[in-house]
């Protein structure tokens, strides 16, 4: 994965109706450990990583690079949204495009936070890099992630087998003016499961 390109980073914190999206900070390390070691979060991601391995390897400020947003609710991190360029993606339809990934702590599931945060991040991308299509990959068995992809406007490009499971690749065409703002105002209830790969 490579940088997004000529996007100014970090942006000012992005505020939605309930959330703040901001650059990761040292105070987020404990929440990142919880997120990366959670069996529930990693059900469709090959399982959690061992906590002692994470403790040793996670930097003081985890996941700090352009396109990496901590999702904060009432001053605490509840999730992570990542936009990165998928230069090494093994599917030709996704190679070189911006890839959307997300992970949310189980206590934040079911309240529409993933949809709200992802829509806000996609809105930022539409302003920072106009005309960029975005891809998203998830296991087709991950019902929550499939609902979220549809809600965010991703349409199926293909399904394929990888990591002993059927994978779903969707694409979202570049937003038209005002489209991203409408998406961020929707707060439907779903279980926003993780999808990062």
PyMOL CGO cylinders between C-alpha atoms (Angstrom):
from pymol import cmd
from pymol.cgo import CYLINDER

trace = [
    CYLINDER, 0.00, 0.00, 0.00, 1.20, 3.50, -0.77, 0.3, 1, 1, 1, 1, 1, 1,
    CYLINDER, 1.20, 3.50, -0.77, 0.28, 7.02, 0.21, 0.3, 1, 1, 1, 1, 1, 1,
    CYLINDER, 0.28, 7.02, 0.21, -2.93, 8.42, -1.15, 0.3, 1, 1, 1, 1, 1, 1,
    CYLINDER, -2.93, 8.42, -1.15, -1.16, 11.03, -3.24, 0.3, 1, 1, 1, 1, 1, 1,
    CYLINDER, -1.16, 11.03, -3.24, -1.34, 14.82, -3.13, 0.3, 1, 1, 1, 1, 1, 1,
    CYLINDER, -1.34, 14.82, -3.13, -3.78, 15.04, -0.20, 0.3, 1, 1, 1, 1, 1, 1,
    CYLINDER, -3.78, 15.04, -0.20, -2.89, 17.45, 2.61, 0.3, 1, 1, 1, 1, 1, 1,
    CYLINDER, -2.89, 17.45, 2.61, -2.35, 15.49, 5.82, 0.3, 1, 1, 1, 1, 1, 1,
    CYLINDER, -2.35, 15.49, 5.82, -3.38, 15.62, 8.57, 0.3, 1, 1, 1, 1, 1, 1,
    CYLINDER, -3.38, 15.62, 8.57, -6.64, 17.45, 8.02, 0.3, 1, 1, 1, 1, 1, 1,
    CYLINDER, -6.64, 17.45, 8.02, -8.39, 19.34, 10.78, 0.3, 1, 1, 1, 1, 1, 1,
    CYLINDER, -8.39, 19.34, 10.78, -10.51, 16.91, 12.82, 0.3, 1, 1, 1, 1, 1, 1,
    CYLINDER, -10.51, 16.91, 12.82, -13.68, 15.97, 10.96, 0.3, 1, 1, 1, 1, 1, 1,
    CYLINDER, -13.68, 15.97, 10.96, -16.82, 16.34, 13.06, 0.3, 1, 1, 1, 1, 1, 1,
    CYLINDER, -16.82, 16.34, 13.06, -20.04, 14.51, 12.29, 0.3, 1, 1, 1, 1, 1, 1,
    CYLINDER, -20.04, 14.51, 12.29, -23.28, 14.57, 14.25, 0.3, 1, 1, 1, 1, 1, 1,
    CYLINDER, -23.28, 14.57, 14.25, -21.86, 12.18, 16.88, 0.3, 1, 1, 1, 1, 1, 1,
    CYLINDER, -21.86, 12.18, 16.88, -18.22, 11.48, 16.05, 0.3, 1, 1, 1, 1, 1, 1,
    CYLINDER, -18.22, 11.48, 16.05, -14.81, 13.02, 15.51, 0.3, 1, 1, 1, 1, 1, 1,
    CYLINDER, -14.81, 13.02, 15.51, -12.38, 11.62, 12.94, 0.3, 1, 1, 1, 1, 1, 1,
    CYLINDER, -12.38, 11.62, 12.94, -8.80, 12.61, 13.60, 0.3, 1, 1, 1, 1, 1, 1,
    CYLINDER, -8.80, 12.61, 13.60, -5.20, 11.54, 13.22, 0.3, 1, 1, 1, 1, 1, 1,
    CYLINDER, -5.20, 11.54, 13.22, -4.07, 8.78, 15.63, 0.3, 1, 1, 1, 1, 1, 1,
    CYLINDER, -4.07, 8.78, 15.63, -2.33, 9.89, 18.84, 0.3, 1, 1, 1, 1, 1, 1,
    CYLINDER, -2.33, 9.89, 18.84, -0.34, 8.13, 21.57, 0.3, 1, 1, 1, 1, 1, 1,
    CYLINDER, -0.34, 8.13, 21.57, -3.45, 8.06, 23.82, 0.3, 1, 1, 1, 1, 1, 1,
    CYLINDER, -3.45, 8.06, 23.82, -5.11, 5.69, 21.31, 0.3, 1, 1, 1, 1, 1, 1,
    CYLINDER, -5.11, 5.69, 21.31, -2.58, 2.87, 21.74, 0.3, 1, 1, 1, 1, 1, 1,
    CYLINDER, -2.58, 2.87, 21.74, -4.63, 0.93, 24.33, 0.3, 1, 1, 1, 1, 1, 1,
    CYLINDER, -4.63, 0.93, 24.33, -7.73, 1.06, 22.11, 0.3, 1, 1, 1, 1, 1, 1,
    CYLINDER, -7.73, 1.06, 22.11, -5.69, -0.12, 19.10, 0.3, 1, 1, 1, 1, 1, 1,
    CYLINDER, -5.69, -0.12, 19.10, -4.41, -3.05, 21.18, 0.3, 1, 1, 1, 1, 1, 1,
    CYLINDER, -4.41, -3.05, 21.18, -7.98, -3.94, 22.12, 0.3, 1, 1, 1, 1, 1, 1,
    CYLINDER, -7.98, -3.94, 22.12, -9.14, -3.61, 18.51, 0.3, 1, 1, 1, 1, 1, 1,
    CYLINDER, -9.14, -3.61, 18.51, -6.33, -5.71, 17.01, 0.3, 1, 1, 1, 1, 1, 1,
    CYLINDER, -6.33, -5.71, 17.01, -6.54, -8.44, 19.69, 0.3, 1, 1, 1, 1, 1, 1,
    CYLINDER, -6.54, -8.44, 19.69, -10.35, -8.79, 19.62, 0.3, 1, 1, 1, 1, 1, 1,
    CYLINDER, -10.35, -8.79, 19.62, -11.62, -12.20, 18.42, 0.3, 1, 1, 1, 1, 1, 1,
    CYLINDER, -11.62, -12.20, 18.42, -15.02, -10.64, 17.57, 0.3, 1, 1, 1, 1, 1, 1,
    CYLINDER, -15.02, -10.64, 17.57, -13.49, -7.89, 15.42, 0.3, 1, 1, 1, 1, 1, 1,
    CYLINDER, -13.49, -7.89, 15.42, -11.32, -10.41, 13.56, 0.3, 1, 1, 1, 1, 1, 1,
    CYLINDER, -11.32, -10.41, 13.56, -13.97, -13.07, 12.88, 0.3, 1, 1, 1, 1, 1, 1,
    CYLINDER, -13.97, -13.07, 12.88, -13.67, -12.44, 9.12, 0.3, 1, 1, 1, 1, 1, 1,
    CYLINDER, -13.67, -12.44, 9.12, -10.04, -11.35, 9.13, 0.3, 1, 1, 1, 1, 1, 1,
    CYLINDER, -10.04, -11.35, 9.13, -8.24, -14.57, 9.92, 0.3, 1, 1, 1, 1, 1, 1,
    CYLINDER, -8.24, -14.57, 9.92, -8.41, -14.23, 13.70, 0.3, 1, 1, 1, 1, 1, 1,
    CYLINDER, -8.41, -14.23, 13.70, -6.90, -11.81, 16.20, 0.3, 1, 1, 1, 1, 1, 1,
    CYLINDER, -6.90, -11.81, 16.20, -3.20, -11.27, 16.71, 0.3, 1, 1, 1, 1, 1, 1,
    CYLINDER, -3.20, -11.27, 16.71, -1.68, -12.34, 20.04, 0.3, 1, 1, 1, 1, 1, 1,
    CYLINDER, -1.68, -12.34, 20.04, -1.83, -9.48, 22.54, 0.3, 1, 1, 1, 1, 1, 1,
    CYLINDER, -1.83, -9.48, 22.54, 1.77, -9.96, 23.73, 0.3, 1, 1, 1, 1, 1, 1,
    CYLINDER, 1.77, -9.96, 23.73, 2.99, -9.75, 20.12, 0.3, 1, 1, 1, 1, 1, 1,
    CYLINDER, 2.99, -9.75, 20.12, 0.96, -6.57, 19.63, 0.3, 1, 1, 1, 1, 1, 1,
    CYLINDER, 0.96, -6.57, 19.63, 2.28, -5.05, 22.87, 0.3, 1, 1, 1, 1, 1, 1,
    CYLINDER, 2.28, -5.05, 22.87, 5.85, -5.53, 21.65, 0.3, 1, 1, 1, 1, 1, 1,
    CYLINDER, 5.85, -5.53, 21.65, 5.33, -4.44, 18.06, 0.3, 1, 1, 1, 1, 1, 1,
    CYLINDER, 5.33, -4.44, 18.06, 2.79, -1.63, 18.16, 0.3, 1, 1, 1, 1, 1, 1,
    CYLINDER, 2.79, -1.63, 18.16, 4.43, 1.81, 17.98, 0.3, 1, 1, 1, 1, 1, 1,
    CYLINDER, 4.43, 1.81, 17.98, 3.69, 4.51, 20.54, 0.3, 1, 1, 1, 1, 1, 1,
    CYLINDER, 3.69, 4.51, 20.54, 1.42, 6.18, 17.97, 0.3, 1, 1, 1, 1, 1, 1,
    CYLINDER, 1.42, 6.18, 17.97, -0.17, 3.32, 15.98, 0.3, 1, 1, 1, 1, 1, 1,
    CYLINDER, -0.17, 3.32, 15.98, -1.36, 3.53, 12.37, 0.3, 1, 1, 1, 1, 1, 1,
    CYLINDER, -1.36, 3.53, 12.37, -0.13, 7.09, 11.84, 0.3, 1, 1, 1, 1, 1, 1,
    CYLINDER, -0.13, 7.09, 11.84, -0.05, 7.80, 8.13, 0.3, 1, 1, 1, 1, 1, 1,
    CYLINDER, -0.05, 7.80, 8.13, -2.13, 9.72, 5.57, 0.3, 1, 1, 1, 1, 1, 1,
    CYLINDER, -2.13, 9.72, 5.57, -5.64, 8.35, 5.33, 0.3, 1, 1, 1, 1, 1, 1,
    CYLINDER, -5.64, 8.35, 5.33, -5.63, 6.76, 8.81, 0.3, 1, 1, 1, 1, 1, 1,
    CYLINDER, -5.63, 6.76, 8.81, -8.46, 8.13, 10.95, 0.3, 1, 1, 1, 1, 1, 1,
    CYLINDER, -8.46, 8.13, 10.95, -9.21, 7.34, 14.57, 0.3, 1, 1, 1, 1, 1, 1,
    CYLINDER, -9.21, 7.34, 14.57, -12.96, 7.42, 15.17, 0.3, 1, 1, 1, 1, 1, 1,
    CYLINDER, -12.96, 7.42, 15.17, -13.74, 9.05, 18.51, 0.3, 1, 1, 1, 1, 1, 1,
    CYLINDER, -13.74, 9.05, 18.51, -17.01, 9.10, 20.44, 0.3, 1, 1, 1, 1, 1, 1,
    CYLINDER, -17.01, 9.10, 20.44, -17.28, 11.28, 23.54, 0.3, 1, 1, 1, 1, 1, 1,
    CYLINDER, -17.28, 11.28, 23.54, -13.47, 11.59, 23.76, 0.3, 1, 1, 1, 1, 1, 1,
    CYLINDER, -13.47, 11.59, 23.76, -12.67, 7.86, 23.39, 0.3, 1, 1, 1, 1, 1, 1,
    CYLINDER, -12.67, 7.86, 23.39, -11.53, 5.87, 20.38, 0.3, 1, 1, 1, 1, 1, 1,
    CYLINDER, -11.53, 5.87, 20.38, -14.17, 3.39, 19.17, 0.3, 1, 1, 1, 1, 1, 1,
    CYLINDER, -14.17, 3.39, 19.17, -12.79, 2.53, 15.76, 0.3, 1, 1, 1, 1, 1, 1,
    CYLINDER, -12.79, 2.53, 15.76, -10.38, 3.07, 12.91, 0.3, 1, 1, 1, 1, 1, 1,
    CYLINDER, -10.38, 3.07, 12.91, -11.10, 4.04, 9.30, 0.3, 1, 1, 1, 1, 1, 1,
    CYLINDER, -11.10, 4.04, 9.30, -8.34, 3.72, 6.74, 0.3, 1, 1, 1, 1, 1, 1,
    CYLINDER, -8.34, 3.72, 6.74, -8.10, 5.03, 3.19, 0.3, 1, 1, 1, 1, 1, 1,
    CYLINDER, -8.10, 5.03, 3.19, -5.01, 3.80, 1.36, 0.3, 1, 1, 1, 1, 1, 1,
    CYLINDER, -5.01, 3.80, 1.36, -3.92, 3.29, -2.22, 0.3, 1, 1, 1, 1, 1, 1,
    CYLINDER, -3.92, 3.29, -2.22, -4.16, -0.39, -3.14, 0.3, 1, 1, 1, 1, 1, 1,
    CYLINDER, -4.16, -0.39, -3.14, -1.17, -0.54, -5.47, 0.3, 1, 1, 1, 1, 1, 1,
    CYLINDER, -1.17, -0.54, -5.47, -0.42, -4.16, -4.62, 0.3, 1, 1, 1, 1, 1, 1,
    CYLINDER, -0.42, -4.16, -4.62, -4.02, -5.42, -4.59, 0.3, 1, 1, 1, 1, 1, 1,
    CYLINDER, -4.02, -5.42, -4.59, -4.17, -8.89, -6.17, 0.3, 1, 1, 1, 1, 1, 1,
    CYLINDER, -4.17, -8.89, -6.17, -7.40, -8.14, -8.04, 0.3, 1, 1, 1, 1, 1, 1,
    CYLINDER, -7.40, -8.14, -8.04, -6.84, -6.07, -11.23, 0.3, 1, 1, 1, 1, 1, 1,
    CYLINDER, -6.84, -6.07, -11.23, -10.10, -4.14, -10.74, 0.3, 1, 1, 1, 1, 1, 1,
    CYLINDER, -10.10, -4.14, -10.74, -8.82, -2.77, -7.42, 0.3, 1, 1, 1, 1, 1, 1,
    CYLINDER, -8.82, -2.77, -7.42, -5.12, -2.26, -8.15, 0.3, 1, 1, 1, 1, 1, 1,
    CYLINDER, -5.12, -2.26, -8.15, -4.05, 1.36, -7.78, 0.3, 1, 1, 1, 1, 1, 1,
    CYLINDER, -4.05, 1.36, -7.78, -7.41, 2.56, -6.49, 0.3, 1, 1, 1, 1, 1, 1,
    CYLINDER, -7.41, 2.56, -6.49, -8.12, 3.97, -3.03, 0.3, 1, 1, 1, 1, 1, 1,
    CYLINDER, -8.12, 3.97, -3.03, -9.17, 1.17, -0.66, 0.3, 1, 1, 1, 1, 1, 1,
    CYLINDER, -9.17, 1.17, -0.66, -11.52, 1.74, 2.31, 0.3, 1, 1, 1, 1, 1, 1,
    CYLINDER, -11.52, 1.74, 2.31, -10.94, -0.32, 5.46, 0.3, 1, 1, 1, 1, 1, 1,
    CYLINDER, -10.94, -0.32, 5.46, -12.51, -0.09, 8.91, 0.3, 1, 1, 1, 1, 1, 1,
    CYLINDER, -12.51, -0.09, 8.91, -12.44, -1.74, 12.31, 0.3, 1, 1, 1, 1, 1, 1,
    CYLINDER, -12.44, -1.74, 12.31, -14.77, -0.94, 15.21, 0.3, 1, 1, 1, 1, 1, 1,
    CYLINDER, -14.77, -0.94, 15.21, -14.77, -2.17, 18.80, 0.3, 1, 1, 1, 1, 1, 1,
    CYLINDER, -14.77, -2.17, 18.80, -17.68, -4.55, 19.48, 0.3, 1, 1, 1, 1, 1, 1,
    CYLINDER, -17.68, -4.55, 19.48, -19.20, -2.16, 22.04, 0.3, 1, 1, 1, 1, 1, 1,
    CYLINDER, -19.20, -2.16, 22.04, -19.66, 0.36, 19.19, 0.3, 1, 1, 1, 1, 1, 1,
    CYLINDER, -19.66, 0.36, 19.19, -21.52, -2.06, 16.88, 0.3, 1, 1, 1, 1, 1, 1,
    CYLINDER, -21.52, -2.06, 16.88, -25.18, -1.59, 16.07, 0.3, 1, 1, 1, 1, 1, 1,
    CYLINDER, -25.18, -1.59, 16.07, -25.45, 2.18, 16.37, 0.3, 1, 1, 1, 1, 1, 1,
    CYLINDER, -25.45, 2.18, 16.37, -24.54, 3.30, 12.85, 0.3, 1, 1, 1, 1, 1, 1,
    CYLINDER, -24.54, 3.30, 12.85, -21.13, 4.65, 13.85, 0.3, 1, 1, 1, 1, 1, 1,
    CYLINDER, -21.13, 4.65, 13.85, -19.30, 2.80, 11.06, 0.3, 1, 1, 1, 1, 1, 1,
    CYLINDER, -19.30, 2.80, 11.06, -21.60, 4.23, 8.39, 0.3, 1, 1, 1, 1, 1, 1,
    CYLINDER, -21.60, 4.23, 8.39, -21.28, 7.73, 9.85, 0.3, 1, 1, 1, 1, 1, 1,
    CYLINDER, -21.28, 7.73, 9.85, -17.49, 7.55, 10.11, 0.3, 1, 1, 1, 1, 1, 1,
    CYLINDER, -17.49, 7.55, 10.11, -16.89, 5.93, 6.72, 0.3, 1, 1, 1, 1, 1, 1,
    CYLINDER, -16.89, 5.93, 6.72, -19.19, 8.44, 4.98, 0.3, 1, 1, 1, 1, 1, 1,
    CYLINDER, -19.19, 8.44, 4.98, -17.27, 11.30, 6.62, 0.3, 1, 1, 1, 1, 1, 1,
    CYLINDER, -17.27, 11.30, 6.62, -13.90, 9.83, 5.55, 0.3, 1, 1, 1, 1, 1, 1,
    CYLINDER, -13.90, 9.83, 5.55, -15.20, 9.34, 2.00, 0.3, 1, 1, 1, 1, 1, 1,
    CYLINDER, -15.20, 9.34, 2.00, -16.43, 12.94, 2.01, 0.3, 1, 1, 1, 1, 1, 1,
    CYLINDER, -16.43, 12.94, 2.01, -12.95, 14.11, 3.03, 0.3, 1, 1, 1, 1, 1, 1,
    CYLINDER, -12.95, 14.11, 3.03, -11.44, 12.03, 0.21, 0.3, 1, 1, 1, 1, 1, 1,
    CYLINDER, -11.44, 12.03, 0.21, -13.87, 13.49, -2.35, 0.3, 1, 1, 1, 1, 1, 1,
    CYLINDER, -13.87, 13.49, -2.35, -12.70, 16.99, -1.38, 0.3, 1, 1, 1, 1, 1, 1,
    CYLINDER, -12.70, 16.99, -1.38, -8.99, 16.09, -1.08, 0.3, 1, 1, 1, 1, 1, 1,
    CYLINDER, -8.99, 16.09, -1.08, -8.74, 13.98, -4.26, 0.3, 1, 1, 1, 1, 1, 1,
    CYLINDER, -8.74, 13.98, -4.26, -11.75, 14.76, -6.48, 0.3, 1, 1, 1, 1, 1, 1,
    CYLINDER, -11.75, 14.76, -6.48, -12.73, 12.07, -8.95, 0.3, 1, 1, 1, 1, 1, 1,
    CYLINDER, -12.73, 12.07, -8.95, -11.13, 9.13, -7.09, 0.3, 1, 1, 1, 1, 1, 1,
    CYLINDER, -11.13, 9.13, -7.09, -13.04, 5.86, -7.23, 0.3, 1, 1, 1, 1, 1, 1,
    CYLINDER, -13.04, 5.86, -7.23, -12.85, 3.79, -4.02, 0.3, 1, 1, 1, 1, 1, 1,
    CYLINDER, -12.85, 3.79, -4.02, -12.82, 0.02, -3.57, 0.3, 1, 1, 1, 1, 1, 1,
    CYLINDER, -12.82, 0.02, -3.57, -13.81, -2.13, -0.60, 0.3, 1, 1, 1, 1, 1, 1,
    CYLINDER, -13.81, -2.13, -0.60, -13.15, -5.83, -0.05, 0.3, 1, 1, 1, 1, 1, 1,
    CYLINDER, -13.15, -5.83, -0.05, -14.89, -8.01, 2.52, 0.3, 1, 1, 1, 1, 1, 1,
    CYLINDER, -14.89, -8.01, 2.52, -15.90, -11.62, 2.99, 0.3, 1, 1, 1, 1, 1, 1,
    CYLINDER, -15.90, -11.62, 2.99, -19.34, -12.16, 1.49, 0.3, 1, 1, 1, 1, 1, 1,
    CYLINDER, -19.34, -12.16, 1.49, -20.26, -14.01, 4.72, 0.3, 1, 1, 1, 1, 1, 1,
    CYLINDER, -20.26, -14.01, 4.72, -19.75, -10.80, 6.70, 0.3, 1, 1, 1, 1, 1, 1,
    CYLINDER, -19.75, -10.80, 6.70, -23.37, -9.61, 6.59, 0.3, 1, 1, 1, 1, 1, 1,
    CYLINDER, -23.37, -9.61, 6.59, -22.72, -6.41, 8.54, 0.3, 1, 1, 1, 1, 1, 1,
    CYLINDER, -22.72, -6.41, 8.54, -19.91, -5.35, 6.26, 0.3, 1, 1, 1, 1, 1, 1,
    CYLINDER, -19.91, -5.35, 6.26, -21.97, -6.18, 3.16, 0.3, 1, 1, 1, 1, 1, 1,
    CYLINDER, -21.97, -6.18, 3.16, -24.84, -3.99, 4.43, 0.3, 1, 1, 1, 1, 1, 1,
    CYLINDER, -24.84, -3.99, 4.43, -22.42, -1.17, 5.18, 0.3, 1, 1, 1, 1, 1, 1,
    CYLINDER, -22.42, -1.17, 5.18, -20.88, -1.40, 1.69, 0.3, 1, 1, 1, 1, 1, 1,
    CYLINDER, -20.88, -1.40, 1.69, -24.34, -1.10, 0.11, 0.3, 1, 1, 1, 1, 1, 1,
    CYLINDER, -24.34, -1.10, 0.11, -25.29, 1.79, 2.37, 0.3, 1, 1, 1, 1, 1, 1,
    CYLINDER, -25.29, 1.79, 2.37, -22.12, 3.66, 1.40, 0.3, 1, 1, 1, 1, 1, 1,
    CYLINDER, -22.12, 3.66, 1.40, -22.86, 3.22, -2.32, 0.3, 1, 1, 1, 1, 1, 1,
    CYLINDER, -22.86, 3.22, -2.32, -20.44, 0.41, -3.22, 0.3, 1, 1, 1, 1, 1, 1,
    CYLINDER, -20.44, 0.41, -3.22, -21.59, -1.90, -6.01, 0.3, 1, 1, 1, 1, 1, 1,
    CYLINDER, -21.59, -1.90, -6.01, -20.27, -5.36, -6.71, 0.3, 1, 1, 1, 1, 1, 1,
    CYLINDER, -20.27, -5.36, -6.71, -17.40, -5.72, -9.16, 0.3, 1, 1, 1, 1, 1, 1,
    CYLINDER, -17.40, -5.72, -9.16, -16.64, -9.38, -8.50, 0.3, 1, 1, 1, 1, 1, 1,
    CYLINDER, -16.64, -9.38, -8.50, -16.55, -12.25, -6.04, 0.3, 1, 1, 1, 1, 1, 1,
    CYLINDER, -16.55, -12.25, -6.04, -13.52, -14.49, -5.71, 0.3, 1, 1, 1, 1, 1, 1,
    CYLINDER, -13.52, -14.49, -5.71, -11.99, -17.10, -3.44, 0.3, 1, 1, 1, 1, 1, 1,
    CYLINDER, -11.99, -17.10, -3.44, -9.12, -16.12, -1.13, 0.3, 1, 1, 1, 1, 1, 1,
    CYLINDER, -9.12, -16.12, -1.13, -8.05, -17.11, 2.39, 0.3, 1, 1, 1, 1, 1, 1,
    CYLINDER, -8.05, -17.11, 2.39, -10.44, -20.11, 2.24, 0.3, 1, 1, 1, 1, 1, 1,
    CYLINDER, -10.44, -20.11, 2.24, -13.52, -17.91, 1.88, 0.3, 1, 1, 1, 1, 1, 1,
    CYLINDER, -13.52, -17.91, 1.88, -15.55, -16.06, -0.75, 0.3, 1, 1, 1, 1, 1, 1,
    CYLINDER, -15.55, -16.06, -0.75, -14.46, -12.42, -0.98, 0.3, 1, 1, 1, 1, 1, 1,
    CYLINDER, -14.46, -12.42, -0.98, -16.57, -9.54, -2.28, 0.3, 1, 1, 1, 1, 1, 1,
    CYLINDER, -16.57, -9.54, -2.28, -15.02, -6.61, -4.12, 0.3, 1, 1, 1, 1, 1, 1,
    CYLINDER, -15.02, -6.61, -4.12, -17.10, -3.48, -4.52, 0.3, 1, 1, 1, 1, 1, 1,
    CYLINDER, -17.10, -3.48, -4.52, -16.44, -0.08, -6.02, 0.3, 1, 1, 1, 1, 1, 1,
    CYLINDER, -16.44, -0.08, -6.02, -17.84, 3.34, -5.29, 0.3, 1, 1, 1, 1, 1, 1,
    CYLINDER, -17.84, 3.34, -5.29, -17.77, 5.83, -8.14, 0.3, 1, 1, 1, 1, 1, 1,
    CYLINDER, -17.77, 5.83, -8.14, -16.47, 9.32, -7.43, 0.3, 1, 1, 1, 1, 1, 1,
    CYLINDER, -16.47, 9.32, -7.43, -18.92, 11.38, -5.39, 0.3, 1, 1, 1, 1, 1, 1,
    CYLINDER, -18.92, 11.38, -5.39, -20.84, 14.16, -7.03, 0.3, 1, 1, 1, 1, 1, 1,
    CYLINDER, -20.84, 14.16, -7.03, -21.00, 17.49, -5.17, 0.3, 1, 1, 1, 1, 1, 1,
    CYLINDER, -21.00, 17.49, -5.17, -23.22, 17.17, -2.11, 0.3, 1, 1, 1, 1, 1, 1,
    CYLINDER, -23.22, 17.17, -2.11, -23.41, 13.36, -2.27, 0.3, 1, 1, 1, 1, 1, 1,
    CYLINDER, -23.41, 13.36, -2.27, -20.89, 12.78, 0.53, 0.3, 1, 1, 1, 1, 1, 1,
    CYLINDER, -20.89, 12.78, 0.53, -22.73, 15.16, 2.85, 0.3, 1, 1, 1, 1, 1, 1,
    CYLINDER, -22.73, 15.16, 2.85, -26.01, 13.30, 2.37, 0.3, 1, 1, 1, 1, 1, 1,
    CYLINDER, -26.01, 13.30, 2.37, -24.32, 9.97, 3.11, 0.3, 1, 1, 1, 1, 1, 1,
    CYLINDER, -24.32, 9.97, 3.11, -22.81, 11.23, 6.36, 0.3, 1, 1, 1, 1, 1, 1,
    CYLINDER, -22.81, 11.23, 6.36, -26.23, 12.26, 7.64, 0.3, 1, 1, 1, 1, 1, 1,
    CYLINDER, -26.23, 12.26, 7.64, -27.57, 8.70, 7.56, 0.3, 1, 1, 1, 1, 1, 1,
    CYLINDER, -27.57, 8.70, 7.56, -27.34, 6.69, 10.76, 0.3, 1, 1, 1, 1, 1, 1,
    CYLINDER, -27.34, 6.69, 10.76, -29.11, 3.40, 10.10, 0.3, 1, 1, 1, 1, 1, 1,
    CYLINDER, -29.11, 3.40, 10.10, -28.67, 0.55, 12.54, 0.3, 1, 1, 1, 1, 1, 1,
    CYLINDER, -28.67, 0.55, 12.54, -26.38, -2.23, 11.45, 0.3, 1, 1, 1, 1, 1, 1,
    CYLINDER, -26.38, -2.23, 11.45, -23.57, -4.30, 12.88, 0.3, 1, 1, 1, 1, 1, 1,
    CYLINDER, -23.57, -4.30, 12.88, -20.52, -2.58, 11.37, 0.3, 1, 1, 1, 1, 1, 1,
    CYLINDER, -20.52, -2.58, 11.37, -18.11, -5.47, 11.32, 0.3, 1, 1, 1, 1, 1, 1,
    CYLINDER, -18.11, -5.47, 11.32, -14.50, -5.11, 10.41, 0.3, 1, 1, 1, 1, 1, 1,
    CYLINDER, -14.50, -5.11, 10.41, -13.17, -5.60, 6.93, 0.3, 1, 1, 1, 1, 1, 1,
    CYLINDER, -13.17, -5.60, 6.93, -9.51, -4.58, 6.74, 0.3, 1, 1, 1, 1, 1, 1,
    CYLINDER, -9.51, -4.58, 6.74, -7.31, -7.00, 4.88, 0.3, 1, 1, 1, 1, 1, 1,
]
cmd.load_cgo(trace, "trace")
